Amino acid sequence: MPHHRTLLKHFPSLHSLNLSSNAKLTVSPAVFSNLGALRLLDLSSCSITHIHMDTFKGLGNLHTLLLRNNSLQELDVPFLLPLKALFHLDLQHNALVSVDPWSLQLLETVPQVRLEGNPWACDCSAHPLQQWLRRRRAVQVTCVSPPGLRGQEIAALDSQDLGCQVKQRFARELTTLQNITVTENNSTALPAGKGGRSWPYLVGFLVTAIGISILIALAAKCKLAHKNFASYRHRPLPEISSIGRSPMEDSSNWDRGSCGSHSITDAADLQAEDDDGFIEDNYIQPRRQAKRHLSLSALQS
């Protein structure tokens, strides 16, 4: 395997390459970059411990990548980024103990992934892998440690088996307790002049606004009553109801329902107007009216 140049540079149309069982195989960055038509690459049983992120650069048409029976302890999953057409990835029987959530997210783009035979540690860190295996309906991915879970399928376990439920509950309770403590501290130790003493000003503002509204309503009501009183001042009294009562009695009775101190002044104004000699025909006494009718009837006869 060349270290600083491409492999099989005279075969750009190669579709399948099997390099399995080469114990001293060194995979350099961009070593396959000239094999753009390659569809299958077999690197099984080559004692590979690490894959550089640019190892498979240029393999945009690669369909199947076989990496089983190697010594990969972790997945530097960015090596999958150049493999736009990858469909099948075989990682069986390596030394993988765990996979981080970001690597699992990148593995979502590969339809078929084989992870069996790795010494998976089934602790709380395996919870993302467990969820990923359930979505993919993967089977035969079993635990190696701890000894109590050895041989059990990861997808069949629950959070309590992984030891995550107690820790998550404790973290949730601790977070809730911290939030309550912060809330109590904020409510009991607010800075002076801010939220702690602002409510008296709000109550005072509301009381002032309500008082002003009541005063405006009363003023408008008195003004409306005065206006109605002024409009009734020049209306003639009814012919029948006015007989037998003096104008002063009518005006005094009406003045009892008026607003405030205007009643006495308006009554005096009415008396003054009556004293000026302005007398309606309706104010003629009944006896004089009767005599007038008798004289008119005698003349006519």
C-alpha positions in Angstrom: 0.0 0.0 0.0 1.5 3.3 -1.0 1.8 6.0 1.7 1.9 9.1 -0.3 0.2 8.3 -3.6 -2.9 6.6 -4.9 -3.5 2.9 -5.3 -4.0 1.2 -8.7 -3.8 4.6 -10.5 -4.0 2.8 -13.8 -7.4 1.2 -13.1 -9.9 4.1 -12.8 -12.8 1.9 -13.9 -12.3 -0.7 -11.2 -15.7 -1.8 -9.6 -14.6 -4.2 -6.9 -11.4 -4.3 -4.7 -10.7 -7.0 -2.1 -7.8 -6.3 0.3 -8.9 -8.5 3.1 -6.6 -10.5 5.4 -3.6 -8.2 4.9 -2.3 -8.0 8.4 0.1 -5.1 7.7 -2.2 -3.0 5.7 -1.7 0.8 6.1 -4.6 2.9 5.0 -3.4 6.4 4.1 -5.5 9.5 3.5 -6.9 9.7 -0.1 -5.2 6.4 -1.1 -8.3 5.4 -3.1 -9.1 8.8 -4.5 -8.5 7.8 -8.2 -11.0 4.9 -8.0 -14.1 6.9 -8.6 -16.0 4.0 -10.1 -15.4 1.6 -7.2 -18.6 -0.1 -5.9 -17.2 -2.6 -3.3 -14.2 -2.3 -1.0 -13.3 -5.2 1.3 -10.9 -4.3 4.2 -11.8 -7.1 6.5 -9.3 -8.8 8.8 -6.6 -6.2 8.2 -5.9 -5.2 11.9 -7.0 -1.6 11.2 -7.2 0.4 14.5 -8.0 3.8 13.1 -9.5 5.3 9.9 -8.6 8.8 8.9 -11.4 11.0 7.8 -9.9 11.4 4.3 -9.2 7.7 3.8 -12.1 7.2 1.5 -11.9 10.5 -0.3 -13.0 10.2 -3.9 -15.1 7.1 -3.5 -18.4 8.9 -4.3 -19.9 5.7 -5.9 -19.0 3.2 -3.2 -21.9 1.0 -2.4 -20.5 -1.6 0.1 -17.7 -1.1 2.6 -16.5 -4.2 4.7 -14.5 -3.4 7.8 -15.3 -6.5 9.9 -12.7 -8.4 12.0 -10.5 -5.4 12.6 -9.4 -3.5 15.8 -11.4 -0.3 15.6 -12.0 1.0 19.1 -13.9 4.1 18.1 -15.6 5.4 15.1 -14.3 8.6 13.6 -17.5 8.8 11.7 -16.6 11.8 9.5 -14.8 9.2 7.3 -18.3 8.4 6.0 -18.9 12.0 4.6 -17.2 11.4 1.2 -19.3 8.1 0.8 -22.4 9.7 -0.7 -23.8 6.4 -2.2 -22.8 4.0 0.7 -25.6 1.5 1.3 -24.0 -1.3 3.3 -21.4 -0.9 6.2 -20.0 -3.9 8.0 -18.4 -3.2 11.4 -18.8 -6.6 13.0 -16.3 -8.0 15.4 -14.2 -4.9 16.1 -13.3 -3.4 19.5 -16.1 -0.9 19.6 -17.3 -0.2 23.2 -19.6 2.8 22.6 -20.7 5.2 19.9 -21.4 8.9 20.5 -24.8 10.3 19.5 -23.3 12.4 16.7 -21.7 9.3 15.0 -25.1 7.6 15.3 -26.7 10.5 13.6 -24.3 10.2 10.7 -24.9 6.4 10.5 -28.6 7.2 9.9 -27.7 8.0 6.3 -26.5 4.4 5.7 -29.5 1.9 5.2 -27.6 -1.2 6.3 -25.2 -1.2 9.3 -23.8 -4.3 11.0 -22.6 -3.9 14.6 -22.7 -7.4 16.0 -19.8 -8.9 17.8 -18.4 -5.8 19.4 -17.7 -5.6 23.2 -20.5 -3.1 23.9 -20.6 -1.7 27.4 -24.3 -1.6 28.5 -24.3 1.4 30.8 -26.1 4.7 30.7 -23.8 5.9 27.8 -25.3 3.1 25.6 -28.8 4.6 25.8 -28.5 6.5 22.5 -27.2 3.3 20.8 -30.2 1.4 22.3 -32.6 3.9 20.8 -30.8 3.8 17.5 -31.0 0.0 17.4 -34.7 0.0 18.2 -35.4 2.4 15.3 -33.3 0.2 13.0 -34.8 -3.0 14.4 -31.3 -4.4 14.7 -30.9 -7.8 16.4 -28.0 -9.8 17.8 -26.3 -6.7 19.1 -25.5 -7.9 22.6 -23.8 -6.6 25.7 -20.4 -7.8 26.9 -20.2 -5.7 30.1 -21.2 -5.5 32.8 -21.2 -9.3 33.6 -24.8 -9.2 34.7 -26.0 -8.1 31.2 -23.5 -10.2 29.2 -25.1 -11.8 26.1 -28.4 -9.8 26.4 -29.5 -7.8 23.4 -29.2 -4.0 23.9 -32.4 -3.2 22.1 -34.4 -5.4 24.5 -33.1 -3.7 27.6 -34.8 -0.7 29.3 -33.4 2.4 30.9 -33.5 0.9 34.3 -31.3 -2.0 33.2 -28.8 0.5 31.8 -28.8 2.4 35.1 -30.1 5.6 33.5 -33.5 5.9 35.2 -32.1 6.6 38.8 -29.5 9.0 37.5 -32.0 10.9 35.3 -34.5 11.1 38.1 -31.9 12.4 40.5 -30.8 15.0 38.0 -34.4 16.0 37.3 -35.1 16.3 41.1 -31.9 18.3 41.6 -32.8 20.6 38.7 -36.3 21.1 40.2 -34.8 21.8 43.6 -32.4 24.3 42.2 -35.2 26.1 40.3 -37.3 26.3 43.5 -34.4 27.7 45.4 -33.7 30.3 42.8 -37.4 31.3 42.8 -37.5 31.6 46.5 -34.3 33.7 46.6 -35.7 36.0 43.9 -38.9 36.4 45.7 -37.4 37.1 49.1 -34.3 39.1 48.1 -35.4 41.4 45.3 -33.4 44.6 45.0 -35.0 47.7 46.5 -36.9 49.9 44.2 -37.5 47.0 41.7 -40.0 44.2 41.6 -40.3 43.8 45.4 -41.8 47.3 46.1 -43.5 48.1 42.8 -47.0 46.8 43.8 -47.9 49.8 46.1 -47.3 52.1 43.1 -49.5 49.9 40.9 -52.3 49.9 43.5 -52.1 53.7 43.9 -52.3 54.2 40.2 -55.4 52.0 39.9 -57.1 53.8 42.8 -56.3 57.2 41.3 -57.6 56.1 37.8 -60.9 54.8 39.3 -61.4 57.9 41.4 -60.9 60.2 38.4 -63.3 58.1 36.3 -66.0 58.4 39.0 -65.5 62.2 39.3 -65.8 62.5 35.5 -69.0 60.4 35.5 -70.6 62.6 38.3 -69.6 65.8 36.5 -71.1 64.6 33.3 -74.3 63.5 35.0 -74.8 66.9 36.8 -74.1 68.7 33.5 -76.6 66.6 31.7 -79.2 67.2 34.5 -78.6 71.0 34.3 -79.0 70.9 30.5 -82.3 69.0 30.8 -83.5 71.5 33.4 -82.6 74.4 31.1 -84.6 72.8 28.3 -87.7 72.3 30.5 -87.7 75.9 31.8 -89.5 77.4 28.7 -92.1 74.7 28.2 -95.7 75.6 28.8 -97.5 73.8 31.7 -100.4 71.5 30.8 -103.8 73.2 30.7 -105.7 70.8 33.0 -103.0 69.9 35.5 -102.0 73.5 36.0 -105.5 74.6 37.1 -105.7 75.1 40.8 -101.9 75.3 41.3 -99.7 78.3 41.3 -96.6 78.5 39.2 -94.5 78.7 42.3 -95.7 75.4 43.6 -94.9 73.7 40.3 -91.5 75.2 40.1 -90.7 74.3 43.7 -91.9 70.7 43.2 -89.7 70.4 40.2 -86.7 72.0 42.0 -86.7 69.2 44.6 -85.2 66.8 42.0 -82.5 69.1 40.7 -78.8 68.7 41.2 -76.9 70.5 44.0 -77.4 74.1 44.9 -78.7 75.2 41.5 -82.3 74.4 42.7 -82.6 77.6 44.9 -81.1 79.8 42.3 -83.2 78.4 39.4 -86.4 78.8 41.5 -85.5 82.4 42.2 -85.0 82.9 38.5 -88.4 81.4 37.7 -90.0 83.7 40.3 -88.2 86.7 38.8 -89.4 85.8 35.3 -93.0 85.4 36.6 -92.7 88.9 38.2 -91.8 90.4 34.9 -95.4 90.1 33.7 -94.9 87.2 31.3 -98.0 85.2 32.0 -99.2 82.5 29.8 -102.9 82.2 28.9 -102.9 78.9 30.8 -102.4 80.8 34.1 -105.8 82.7 33.9 -107.9 81.8 36.9 -110.8 79.5 36.2 -113.5 82.0 37.5 -112.4 84.7 35.1 -112.4 82.2 32.3 -115.9 81.2 33.2 -117.2 84.8 33.3 -115.5 85.5 29.9 -117.3 82.6 28.4 -120.6 83.7 29.7 -120.2 87.2 28.4 -119.2 85.9 25.0 -122.3 83.6 24.9 -124.6 86.5 25.8 -123.2 88.7 23.0 -123.7 85.9 20.5 -127.3 85.3 21.6 
